[in-house]
Amino acid sequence: MIFQPDRYLLKKQIKKYAHYIKGVILDAGGGDGNRYRSFFKFEKYLTLDINPSISPDIVGSVEDIPLGDNSIDSVVSTQVLEHIKNPQKAVEEFYRVLKIGGYCLLTAPQFSELHEEPYDYFRFTALGLEELFKKAGFKIVLIEKRGGFWSTNAQTRIRYVIDLFRLNKIRLLRWIFQPFIWLYGMSAILFDNFDKSRAGRKHAIGWLIIAQK
């Protein structure tokens, strides 16, 4: 897999806050659930996805989750909300299925290229996510940005190169580009770590929110 700042930072961010998520976990929109399952300690890990071909535990939409009220200890939803026509309804469904005191960990992009067309509808700011979750009844525990000015710019350029030269399909080109992409991406992340400016705080690749019912 080709290095991308967003994916690298996303994994670090989810690992950082994985301790909130435990018990019976619902991975909402997570496909087969294999990408982040190992980050969590759980009693049971259920995957929900609208696509039956990837064999989720539950076939269904996050806008109408086929589970009872107060039936899940924790909800995880990573990079899914932008693909939902009614994100407010999805967040309300997360609230409904969670037990009292349960946590939701959700990530969403503020920046991303057009992807998974034609099911790519929204991008989110921290204020937008806060509004969605508060309106659904959640208590906000924390909201943390992912990336900054430098990594957002690097992500844009790296994604453009990947698509332009079809690096996901052409192995030789991927092998040639990979070390340069890794160096560029990691340098951008390092620059973000040192950028404490007011201007820098306004830029993010995306956000993570932890909210409690």
N, C-alpha and C positions, 0 to 999 in steps of 0.2 A: 504493500500500500504506500502511496506517495505521501510524504510528509505535508501536512497542512497545519498552520498555526491554530486554527479553530478546533480541529479534532484533538490536537495535543493538549490545548488548554481545557477543552471540554472534559476530557478524561481526568485531568488533575482536579478540576473543580468538583466533579461528581464524587471522586474518591475522598476529597476533603470533607464533604458533608454527608457521606454515606451512613454515618452513625445515627442519623435521624431516622433512617429507614430500616424497619425490622418487622418481625412477625409474619403475617400473611400479606405479601406484597402484590400489588397489581401494577404491571408494567403496561401502561396505556399507550397503545400505538407502537409498541416495541418490537414488532415482528416476532421472531422466535425467541427473543430475550437474551440471546447469547452475548451480546456486546458488553453489557454492564452487569450481568447477573453476579459475576464473581466479586463485585465490589461490596456486596451487601451480605449481612448475616440475616438469615430468614428461616421461618418455619415452613413457608410454602411460597413459591414464586409463580404467579400466574401472568401469562401474556395475553393481551387483548389486541387484536388487529382486524381490520376490515377485509384483509386479503387472505382467503383460506388456503391459497397455494403455498404459503410459508409456514403453515401448520401451527398457528398460535393455539394456546389452550382454549381461548374464547374467541369466536368469530363475532365481531360486532363493532359498532362505531363508538368513539368516545363521547359523542353527542347523545347516545342512548345506550348506556352500559347495561348489559343484561345480568345485573347482579342486584341483590337486595340492599335496602338501606342499612347503613352501619354494619357492613359485612367485611370490611377490609381494614387492616391495621395501617398500611402505608400505600401511597400511590407514587409511582415514578412515571414521568413523561418527559422524554428528551427529544428536542427538535421535532416536535409533532404539531404543536399548536398553530404554526404558520400554515399548515395544510388543512385546517379545519374551517369550514364555511362559517360556523357560529362558535367562535372560541369562548364566548361567555357561557354558552350552554355546556360546553365541555368542562369548564372549570366548575360549574354548578353540579355536574354529574360526579366529578371527583369528590366534591364536598358531600354529596348524598351517600356515596358508597363507603366513605371513611367512617370508622368508629369515632366516637367522641375522644378527643385528645390525639387522634392520629395525624400523621404528617404527610404532606405532599411535597415532593421535590420535582420541580419543573425547570427545564431550560428552553430558551427560545432565542432566535436570532434577532439582532437589531440590524445587522447587515448580512446579506447573503445574495449570491447570484441567483437568477431564476433557476429553479430545479424541481424535479419531479412534476413537470408540467403534465396535465393542466391543473394539478392540485396544489398550486402554490399561491396563497391568497394574501398573507399578512407578514409584517415585520413588527417588532415590539420594542418599546422603550421601557425603562424601569417603571416610569409613572403609569404607563399603559397596563403593565402586568399587575401593579399594585391595585389599580382600579378594578380590574377583572376579579381579582381574588377577594378584595374587600366586599365587592358587590355580591359575591357568592356566599359571604358569611365567614370567610377565613380570617384568622388572626395572622398577620405577617410577622414571621420570625426574623427573616433577613432577606435582603436582595443584594446580590453581588454581581458586578459586571465581569465580563470575560473579554480579555484583551483591551487594547487601547488604540491610539492613533497609529502607531507604527505597525502593530500586528494586523490591524484592520487593512491597512494599505498593502502589507505583504500578502495577506490572504487573498485580496482582490487580484493581485498580479500573479500569484501562484495558481489560483483557480483558472485565470485566463490562459496561462501557459498550458496547464493540464488539458483544457478543452481545445485549445488551438492546435496542439500537436498530438492530441488523442493519446496522452501518456498512459491512460488506464487500459488502453488496448494494444499499444505498441511497446513490447518489452524492451527492445534495444534502446529506444529513445528514453524510456523510463529509467533505465539503468544509467544512461549518460546524464540526465537532468537531475536525478535524485540528490547527489551530494551538494550541488549548488543550491537546490531548493531548500534542503535541510539547513544549510549555513545561513541563507537569507532569512528563512523563517525564524530560526532560533535567535539570530541577531536582532530581529524586530521585537521579539518577545523580551529580550534583554533591555533594549532601549525603552520599552514600555515600563519595565521595572524601575528605571531611573527617572522616568518622566512624571514628576509630581505637580506639573503645572495645572492651572485652572483650565487651560485649553485642552490639555490631555484628558481631563476628567470627563469631557463631553463626548468622547469617542469610545465606542465599544463594538466588538464583534457581536456580542450577545449577552444574555443575562441568565442567572440562576436565582430562583426564588424558593425559599422554604416557607411553607405556610401550615398552620395547625387548625384543625377543626375544634 
